[in-house]
Amino acid sequence: MTGVEDVKIAMKAINEAGVYKFLLKPCGSEVLKITVKRAVETLELIRERDALLEKVRARDAVLNRLEKEHPGITQVRRDSDGFIIG
């Protein structure tokens, strides 16, 4: 939310800082409450996504290391019916 009437300044903030949502004054308290709640939920989702991505990267690093040390260990061979061949 800004008290500045120049929309260009607000647009610059949105584009450069990744502002969640732009509200114009006057803004009702209910709209503000809902916006803040959704912003917090969005931040929590982003953090959860980032934590999951880090887990995937760590798993991929382990798989890459295993494949490098033991070529073929991460490969699964299947027959024409889809059964795993040992």
QUIDA-V995036 format. One record per residue. SS is DSSP state (a for helix, b for strand, c for the rest). NEAR is the number of other C-alpha atoms within 8 Angstrom. Layout:
# QUIDA-V995036
SS;NEAR / SS;NEAR
This chain:
# QUIDA-V995036
c;6 / c;8 / c;5 / c;7 / c;5 / c;6 / a;7 / a;6 / a;8 / a;11 / a;8 / a;9 / a;10 / a;12 / a;8 / a;6 / a;7 / c;7 / c;8 / c;6 / c;6 / c;8 / c;7 / c;7 / c;7 / c;4 / c;8 / c;6 / a;6 / a;6 / a;8 / a;9 / a;8 / a;8 / a;9 / a;8 / a;8 / a;8 / a;9 / a;8 / a;8 / a;8 / a;8 / a;8 / a;8 / a;8 / a;8 / a;8 / a;8 / a;8 / a;8 / a;8 / a;8 / a;8 / a;8 / a;8 / a;8 / a;8 / a;8 / a;8 / a;8 / a;8 / a;9 / a;8 / a;8 / a;11 / a;11 / a;7 / a;6 / c;7 / c;8 / c;6 / c;7 / c;8 / c;5 / c;6 / c;7 / b;9 / c;8 / c;5 / c;5 / c;6 / c;7 / b;8 / c;7 / c;3
